[in-house]
Amino acid sequence: MISAKHARKMCQSEYVANRVYLYVSRHLVGGALREALLKASTDELKHYNFWKKLGGECRNISTLLKIFSLTLFSVLFGVTALVKLLERVEGDTSRIYEELARSSPELSEELLAMSRDESEHELKFADSIDETRVKYLSSITLGVADAIIELTGIYAGAIGILESARTVGVVGLIAGISASVSMAVASYAQAKHELRKKPYLAAAYTGISYLLVVSVLAAPYFIVEAVLSAFIFMVFNAVLVIAYISVYGWVILGRSYLREFLSNVALLLGVSATLYTIGRVVGILTH
């Protein structure tokens, strides 16, 4: 027998999935994936109504906050990451329904039908999702990681040599733009040997992601006058970028988010400290 509490929990899960799939299908995707999400949204609404009859109305503030959080997540990280996150959070829904059908024979027909719906959703998503930013995730990560380490090193070293924040910012921008071109070319050459990738797209994703990080890291030097203060803000921006890109490693690749984030931050701070020390030594020797 399914308790009212369990029914409300399932009701909330299905309602959240219905609203999120509906939003994504209307605003973020098209083609076969849009049709798959619309079908899934319709099925989840039926599941929601089923559970609402058993446990009562389940919509509340926490449900609405979860819907908002997941729709925002889909905008920031894409549909593939959203589907993977839902799988991670909700578990294997079709298997859950099969287990409930065995423990509640009086509802087995409805529960097994919902289990088939969930399995169909998973298959259709797998066939329809072909998100470019995920396919070229390694190219994006390469651009982001290299930009963070290289620019952080340049800015840390420049503290001990240059006194003008704007001058430091210009030096970083020039070096970053030059390096982005170099990284894009390297990514192009590498992608030529990978069957599933188009070299020009790999180069574009690497170069553009590099330039975006360069812009984010350089911005404080054109806003804050003190070099050290600008560097602190730059490190803060770099940590935010690391926090963002680590989500993909956690959701798509199944890595530990905390380990991924902390290891990259530790590398960032280690490079900063090393290059700052070298910059100070060079500054002392040249003055």
VOGU-3710 file (C-alpha; in Angstrom, 3 decimals, decimal comma):
1> misakharkm> 0,000/0,000/0,000  1,363/3,422/-0,980  1,228/6,011/1,802  -0,191/9,499/1,252  3,244/10,950/2,037  4,920/8,839/-0,649  2,155/9,698/-3,105  2,688/13,427/-2,509  6,424/13,003/-3,031  5,835/11,273/-6,378
11> cqseyvanrv> 3,215/13,900/-7,222  5,736/16,714/-6,651  8,378/14,952/-8,749  6,010/14,498/-11,694  4,672/18,057/-11,475  8,199/19,504/-11,469  9,150/17,370/-14,493  5,974/18,469/-16,321  6,624/22,181/-15,848  10,361/22,010/-16,594
21> ylyvsrhlvg> 9,938/19,891/-19,750  7,175/22,225/-20,943  9,339/25,322/-20,436  12,378/23,818/-22,172  10,325/22,555/-25,127  8,751/25,981/-25,630  11,792/28,185/-25,171  15,095/26,340/-25,578  14,916/23,585/-28,192  13,328/22,594/-31,486
31> galreallka> 12,933/19,660/-33,846  12,776/16,090/-32,587  13,888/17,026/-29,095  11,063/19,557/-28,775  8,518/16,883/-29,728  10,067/14,407/-27,278  9,920/16,943/-24,448  6,323/17,923/-25,250  5,299/14,255/-25,186  7,164/13,757/-21,911
41> stdelkhynf> 5,509/16,866/-20,448  2,035/15,540/-21,356  2,816/12,144/-19,808  4,198/13,725/-16,633  0,979/15,748/-16,287  -1,034/12,504/-16,378  1,274/10,998/-13,774  0,883/14,090/-11,607  -2,921/13,835/-11,752  -2,716/10,143/-10,813
51> wkklggecrn> -0,626/10,847/-7,725  -2,713/13,880/-6,769  -5,773/11,637/-6,518  -3,889/9,356/-4,119  -2,092/11,894/-1,944  -3,857/15,209/-2,489  -2,527/18,448/-3,962  1,263/18,554/-3,786  2,172/21,972/-5,195  3,794/24,305/-2,666
61> istllkifsl> 6,538/26,936/-2,385  9,374/24,393/-2,381  7,967/22,809/-5,559  7,853/26,182/-7,302  11,414/26,956/-6,165  12,597/23,613/-7,536  10,927/24,351/-10,890  12,560/27,782/-11,013  15,978/26,329/-10,096  15,796/23,616/-12,761
71> tlfsvlfgvt> 14,607/25,961/-15,523  17,429/28,359/-14,649  19,844/25,407/-14,681  18,633/24,435/-18,171  19,289/27,974/-19,430  22,779/28,129/-17,904  23,971/24,593/-18,650  21,789/23,216/-21,457  19,227/20,476/-21,925  21,658/17,544/-21,766
81> alvkllerve> 22,927/18,656/-18,376  19,321/19,161/-17,204  18,268/15,633/-18,206  21,379/14,164/-16,568  20,703/16,163/-13,400  17,091/14,966/-13,226  18,288/11,379/-13,646  20,797/11,901/-10,845  18,306/13,567/-8,479  15,218/11,446/-9,186
91> gdtsriyeel> 16,967/8,133/-9,867  15,666/5,483/-12,292  11,987/6,477/-12,319  10,849/3,540/-14,474  12,445/1,098/-12,017  10,818/2,904/-9,073  7,410/2,480/-10,723  8,059/-1,223/-11,312  8,919/-1,708/-7,633  5,784/0,169/-6,582
101> arsspelsee> 3,702/-2,019/-8,918  5,004/-5,142/-7,183  4,218/-3,769/-3,723  0,788/-2,387/-4,739  -0,965/-4,995/-6,954  -4,208/-3,012/-6,934  -2,428/-0,183/-8,813  -0,045/-2,295/-10,854  -1,686/-1,612/-14,229  -1,436/2,184/-13,868
111> llamsrdese> 2,061/2,027/-12,342  3,446/-0,262/-15,056  1,975/2,038/-17,727  3,785/4,982/-16,123  6,963/2,900/-15,968  6,693/2,323/-19,724  6,182/6,064/-20,244  9,353/6,854/-18,304  11,382/4,280/-20,241  10,077/5,732/-23,503
121> helkfadsid> 11,115/9,232/-22,389  14,665/8,065/-21,687  14,956/6,409/-25,111  13,536/9,409/-26,973  15,814/11,823/-25,102  18,836/9,666/-25,903  17,886/9,626/-29,609  16,990/13,333/-29,819  19,607/15,093/-27,723  22,634/16,150/-29,729
131> etrvkylssi> 23,674/19,316/-27,933  26,668/21,001/-29,526  28,075/22,516/-26,351  28,194/19,060/-24,718  29,710/17,373/-27,787  32,484/19,973/-27,736  32,755/20,084/-23,944  36,402/19,002/-24,051  37,196/21,917/-26,397  35,395/24,383/-24,116
141> tlgvadaiie> 37,094/22,992/-21,014  40,473/23,201/-22,749  39,916/26,881/-23,566  38,614/27,751/-20,100  41,254/25,855/-18,127  44,169/27,112/-20,199  42,911/30,719/-20,085  42,483/30,670/-16,304  45,926/29,246/-15,623  47,797/31,317/-18,198
151> ltgiyagaig> 46,098/34,646/-17,445  46,305/34,139/-13,688  50,023/33,489/-14,049  50,515/36,606/-16,175  48,571/38,837/-13,795  50,222/37,394/-10,682  53,678/37,912/-12,154  52,836/41,437/-13,318  51,964/42,590/-9,780  55,629/42,666/-8,836
161> ilesartvgv> 56,720/44,456/-12,008  53,991/46,862/-13,158  52,306/49,513/-11,010  49,353/50,528/-13,215  46,264/48,298/-13,114  45,267/49,421/-16,599  48,701/48,553/-17,975  48,488/45,106/-16,375  45,013/44,675/-17,902  46,233/45,603/-21,375
171> vgliagisas> 49,193/43,218/-21,102  46,826/40,408/-20,084  44,385/41,178/-22,891  47,074/41,165/-25,568  48,561/37,934/-24,240  45,093/36,384/-23,921  43,985/37,271/-27,450  47,228/35,906/-28,860  46,919/32,710/-26,821  43,263/32,220/-27,824
181> vsmavasyaq> 44,258/32,131/-31,494  47,040/29,681/-30,721  44,707/27,429/-28,718  42,044/27,534/-31,431  44,565/26,400/-34,032  45,774/23,601/-31,735  42,169/22,497/-31,112  41,501/22,492/-34,872  44,507/20,282/-35,508  43,510/17,888/-32,725
191> akhelrkkpy> 39,864/17,644/-33,872  40,964/16,610/-37,384  41,866/13,238/-35,863  38,561/12,825/-33,970  35,740/11,379/-36,085  32,778/12,850/-34,184  34,045/16,445/-34,223  34,125/19,143/-36,874  37,540/20,845/-36,655  36,228/24,366/-37,275
201> laaaytgisy> 33,630/24,021/-34,489  36,219/22,642/-32,065  38,478/25,602/-32,890  35,594/28,064/-32,481  34,509/26,686/-29,108  38,074/26,631/-27,777  38,919/30,117/-29,037  35,621/31,747/-27,974  35,635/30,162/-24,511  39,250/31,328/-24,103
211> llvvsvlaap> 38,344/34,891/-25,119  35,335/34,969/-22,771  37,509/33,946/-19,825  40,154/36,492/-20,867  37,485/39,228/-20,825  36,138/38,168/-17,422  39,615/38,061/-15,876  40,797/41,324/-17,462  37,707/43,377/-16,521  38,767/44,213/-12,917
221> yfiveavlsa> 41,973/45,870/-14,143  39,939/48,424/-16,079  37,544/49,046/-13,177  39,778/49,026/-10,076  42,816/51,324/-9,887  44,920/49,410/-7,340  46,777/46,507/-8,935  46,516/44,216/-5,901  42,777/44,881/-5,484  42,207/44,211/-9,188
231> fifmvfnavl> 44,135/40,941/-8,850  41,952/39,849/-5,893  38,802/40,549/-7,915  40,318/38,700/-10,860  40,953/35,610/-8,705  37,348/35,811/-7,471  36,115/35,866/-11,083  38,352/32,904/-11,909  36,868/30,919/-9,008  33,351/31,671/-10,313
241> viayisvygw> 34,346/30,390/-13,770  35,781/27,228/-12,195  32,563/26,759/-10,202  30,564/26,998/-13,438  32,639/24,643/-15,568  32,910/22,076/-12,727  29,147/21,522/-12,974  29,637/19,826/-16,353  32,207/17,443/-14,910  29,784/16,577/-12,105
251> vilgrsylre> 26,588/16,164/-14,151  27,817/14,925/-17,545  30,895/12,926/-16,545  29,794/11,817/-13,069  32,781/13,307/-11,248  32,710/14,646/-7,700  31,803/18,320/-7,928  33,614/19,301/-4,736  36,794/17,432/-5,691  36,740/18,886/-9,219
261> flsnvalllg> 36,155/22,409/-7,934  38,678/22,324/-5,082  41,453/20,737/-7,167  41,103/23,427/-9,845  40,973/26,234/-7,276  44,068/24,804/-5,549  45,878/24,755/-8,918  44,786/28,349/-9,558  46,043/29,563/-6,173  49,270/27,577/-6,499
271> vsatlytigr> 50,050/29,115/-9,879  49,142/32,573/-8,552  51,443/32,257/-5,550  54,345/30,892/-7,608  54,132/33,521/-10,366  53,586/36,317/-7,848  56,794/35,309/-6,077  58,703/35,192/-9,358  57,265/38,595/-10,344  58,341/40,120/-7,025
281> vvgilth> 61,867/38,748/-7,412  62,124/40,059/-10,980  60,723/43,423/-9,854  63,332/43,721/-7,109  66,187/42,708/-9,393  65,192/45,165/-12,156  64,661/48,245/-9,943
//
